[in-house]
């Protein structure tokens, strides 16, 4: 299966259903009262973590997702059917961001964690809901709430205890294949590993998850060698095993390799730079390794690292290494993930703000979600609904604000693409 760890999608909750205008027609009741039912609520778009998935590939080829619209109300006070929620399954460890702002919405770090990424619209009220002692036969209803699309960026960060880092072809994939049941592709050339590999390592009655991260090179934090796409996968780890090739066959300086990789980690994030490390000097079975070990070991020990000499290929030195990893993990606390109810996301739109302004002589506009939503939920073909709209705008102070901007009777006012003739009925 193709490994995809980042996608952008557009999601939209279902619009609310419309309320309707209806009156009872009952035998022996010549003047039946209002009976228009309310519209149903639109469905939500929900993102849910599923432990059976390990890639975002299912969301790569379809970009737009919409929940079901709410049903319209019916006569005899019948409520419209609520729209069905749309549930998008993603791997555990997926982080949801608002793409336009970069704001994190939710971090789905456990099985069943959910995020309401796009809320469904409220259903419009039928005319029965507007009946009162002063208006016994309302002849208008409310339209359902329309909802906007939301652009999201989903990023998968692997959930592992230990990350194995190092230059390409230092033996990371060979190590994970020896100490766990993972079966990565292994070959003797750089960038064999194109996707992170996960393996479970068992040590007596203990176990931990280790991630083999594709080889990093200088400039990885800026994207060189796809490094920036893979560094995120070790941000959740508690310990790094830094592998260094001491065979002498790479043509590189082992101390420089170590410092270079640490520079890339620090350039990517402070969190990665602060992770504790264990150094694993690999390929000690090669003839020229002893000289390289003598040169690099003091460099590592001066920096406070524990150093293990291993051969991932033959298995030499692996047991002391994995026992030490297990011991270190016992003293490194896990990040506690609060088990909370479904995260409910709403786009920050300054919900209570609006503004009236003059566009040109005789033309004005009103912008802002409260006013725009009021117009969107008004049946502008219904005279009674328009009268109610005018009263609501007057109560909100919109009419006064337009007058203050210089509007007079007959001027054109635009609200959310709908044009009205200005009338001051005070």
N, C-alpha and C positions, 0 to 999 in steps of 0.2 A: 504494500500500500504506500502511496506517495506521502511523504512527511511534509505537511504544511503547518507552519507555526505562527503565521500572521495573515490576517485577511481584513479587508474593509467591506462592510455591508451597509445597506440602508434599510431601516425597519420603520414600519408604520402601524400603529394601532388601528383598530377598526373605528370608523366614524360612528357616532351615536345614531340610532334610528330616530325618525321623525315622529313627533306627536301628531295627532290628527284632530280635525273638527268633526264632531258627530253629535246627533241628538237622538234621544230615545223616541221610538215610534211604537207605543204600546196601546193596546185596545183600551178604550175608555179613559185614556190620558191624552187629552187634546194638545197639551203644551208640555211635552216631555223635556226633561232637563238635559244638560250637556252630558255626553257619554264618551267623548273621544279619549282613547287610551294613550298612555305614554309610550315613547319609543324605547327599545332595548339598548342597553349599554354595548358599546363596541368591545371586541375582544382585545386582550393585551398581547404583546409580543414578549415572551419570556425566554430567557437564556438559562439553561440548566446544565450543571456539570454531571457528566456520565462517565463512570469509571471504566466502562468498556471501550471508550474511545481514546486514541492517542495521537490524533492529528485533526487539524481543522479543514482537511481536504473537502469535506462535504459542503462547506460554505464557500468554496473558492470560485465555483463556476456560476453560481446564481447570486446576483448582487442585491436584489430587492425582495423583501419579505413583508407581507401585510397580513394582519389578523382580520377576522371576519367582521363585517359591518353589523351593527345592531338592527334588528327588525323594526319596522314601523308599527306604531300602535294601531289598534283596531276599534271598531264601534263596541258599544256595551262595555266600556272600560277595560277592554282587553289590552294587556301590556305586551309590547313587542318582545320578541325573543332576543335574549342577550347573545352577542356574537361569540363564537368559539375562540378561545385563546390559541395562539400559535406558539408552540414550544420548540425552540431550537436547541439541540443537544450539542454540547462541546466537551472536550476532555477536561478532567479535573486539573486545576492549575491554570485555567484560562483567566486572563485579566481583561476586563471590558473598559474601554475608554470612549469618551465622546471625541470623535475624530477632529472636529473643527477647533476644539479648545485644548485637547490633550488631557482633559480632566478625567481622572480615574473614577469609574462608576462602581465597579464591584470586582473583587478578587475571589474567584470561585475555587476555593482550595480544599473542598471536601465533597464527597459524593452527595448529590442531591441539592447542593447549593444553587440558589436561584436568584435571578435578577430580572425585574420587570423593566425591560429596556425601552418599551414604547407603550404608553398607557392608552387604553381605549377611550373613546369619547363618551360623555354622558348622553343618555337618551333625552330627546326633547319631550316636554310635557304636553299632553293633550288638553283640549279645552276644558275637560272636566276638572283639571287641577287648578284652573283659574276662576272657578265659580266662587262667588262671595255674596255677602248680603247686599252689596251695592251693584254687583254685576252677576245676575242670575243666569244669563245666557251668553257667556263669552263666545265670540265668533272667530277666535284666532287660536292657534296652537304654536308650539315652539319646535323649531327644527333641531335635529340632533347636533351635538357638538362635533365639528370637524377637527381632525387632529393632523399634525404635521409629520413629515418624515424626519427621522433622526439618523444621522450618519455615525456609524460606530467603527472603531478599530478593535479587533480581538487579537490578543497576543497570548500564545501558550508559553508558559514557563514550567519546565519540568520540575517535578517534586522529587528531589533526591537529597540524601544526607551528605554524600561525598561527590565532589567533582574532580575528575582527572584532567589536568591541563598540561600543556606543553606544546612545543613546535610539532609540525607535521612529521610523521614517520618516526616518532621517538618510542612507539610501542604501546600507546594507550589502548588501542583496540585489542592487542594481544593480551594485555594485562586483564582487561575486563572479561575476556573470553576464558582466562585461566581461573579467575577467582569467583566467577558467577556462571549462571546458565545462559548468559547472553551470547549470541552467535553473530557478532559483527563481521562485515566483510573485511578481510585482512589481505594486504598486498604490500610489496616492498617499493612503494613510491608515494610521494607526498599527496595529501588530500584524498587518500583512499576513503576516509570517512567523510561522507557528505551530510549525514544527519546524526544527531546525538543518539547514543545507545544507552539503554538503562539495563542494569542487572542487579539482582538481589544476592548479597553475599551473606552466608551463614557461618557464624563463628560460635561453636558450642550451642548454647541456648539463646544466643543473640543473633540479630540480623540487621543489615542496613542496606540502603539502596545507593548504588553508585552510578554516576553518569559519565560516560566517555564523550568529551566535547571535541568536535572536529578541530584539527590542529590550528593554533593561532600563529600569526606572523606579525612582524612590525606593521603598525597601522591598522591592526584588527579593529580597534575601537572606532575607526573612521570607515570601516567597511572592507578593508583589504582582506582578501581571502574569505569573504563572507563573514568575517569575524564578528561584526556588530550584530548579525542575526543569531549568533550562537552564544554570545556572552550572557544574554539574558537568562539562559538555561542554568547557569550556575549561581544566580543571585539568591536562590532559596537554599543553597547548600550550607552546611555548617562547618565543613572542613574541605580543604583542597589538597589533593595529592599532586605535587608538581613533579612531573617526570622529565628527566634530562638524559639525553643520549650520550653515553660515555664511551662509545665504541671507537671514537676517533675517525670514523668513516664519513661523517656528515660534512666535514670541511669547515664546521662552525666552531666557535669558542663556547664551551659549555657554560662558563660563568656569564658570558654575554647573553646567551640564550635565556638563562634564569632571570637576569635583570630586565631583559627586553619584555618577557611575558608579564612580569610584575608591573612594568610601566604601562602595558596595555590594560591590565586589570584596573589599575588606579585611574587611568584616563577615562575608563568606561563608567566607573562608579566608586564612590568612597566605601560603599558596603563591600564590594569585591576586594578592595585593597585591604580591608580590615579582617578578612577571613583568615583563620589560622591555617598554616600549611605544614605538610610533611614532604620532605624531598625524597624522591625515589630515583636513584642513579641506575638506569637500565642498560642492559647489554654488557654486563660484566663478564659474560662468557666469551667476549671477543678478545683477541690477542692484545690489542693496544689499549685496553680499558684501564689497566692499573695506573698507568701514567696520567690519564685524564682524571681519574678519581683523586689521585694525590693533589692535583692542581685545583680541582673545583670544591672538594670537601671543606677545606678551611674557609673558603668564601661563603659557603652556606652556613657553617656552624657559627661564624662571626655574626650572622644575622639571626641567630637563635633557633635555627631549624634543626629538628631531628632528621638524621640522614640514614637512609636504608639503601644498601647495595643489593640489586636484584637482577635476575634475568627472567623477564616475563615469558620468554620462549621456552626455557628449560624448567622454570619453576623455582630456581634457586633464590632463596631469601624471601619468598612470598609469604610464608607462614608468619614470621615475625612482623612483617608489614601489616597484614590484615588484622592480627591480634592487637597491634598498637593502634590501628585505626578504630577498632571497636572500643578500646579503652578510652581513647580521646573523645569519642562521641558521647560516652557516658557522662562526661563532665561538661559537654557543650549543650546547653538547653535548646530545645526546639522552640520555634516561634509559635506561640499559642494562637490558634485561629478560633475566634469566638463563633460558636454555632448560633447563628442568628436567624431570624425569620427572613423571608424573601426580601431582598433589597429592592426598594422601589425608586426608580429613577425618573426624575422629571427635569426637563431642560430649564435652566434658569433664564427666565425671560422678563425679569422685573415685573412680576404679575400685576402690580397695582398701578403702574405708571401709564400715562397717555399724554398726548400733546396735540393741541390745535395750532395750526399755523397757516399763514397766508402764502399761497403759491404765486399768484399774480392777481391783478385787478379782477375782482368778480369770481375768483376761484380760491377755495380753501381745502385743506385736508386735515383729517384727524387720524393720528397713528397711535398705536399702543394696544396691547393684547385685550384689556378689558372691553374697550369700545369695539375693536375689530370682532371679538367673539360675540358680542351682543348683536352686531349686524349680521354676522354669519348665521346666527340661530333665529333670525327673524325672517318670516315669509314676506318678502318685499312685494309680493303680488296681492297681499291681503291688506285691505284698507284698515281694518281694525288692528292688525299686527303693527302696521306703520304708526298708528296713533299711540300704541303702547310703547313703541321704540322711541318716539319723540318724548314721551313722558319720562322714560328711563334716562335718556340723554340729558334732559333738563335737570333731573334729580342728581345726576352725576356731576353737573356743572359744565357739561360740554357746550350747551347753548350759550351760556354766559361767556365761556372762553372764546367762542367764535365771535361773539359780539365785541369782545375786548380786542380782537384782532382786526375788527372793522367790517365784519360780515353784516349785510343787510338783506331784507327779504328779496328773494329772487336770485341771490348769488348761488353758485354751484359748490357743493361740499362733497368731497370724495372720502369714503371710508372703506378700506379693504376692497377697492375696485368697484364699489357700488356708488353711483352718483345720486345725490339728493338736491332738491331745491331748498335753500335755507328759508325757514319760517320761524319767526319769533312770535309765538302765540301768547306771550305773557300779557 
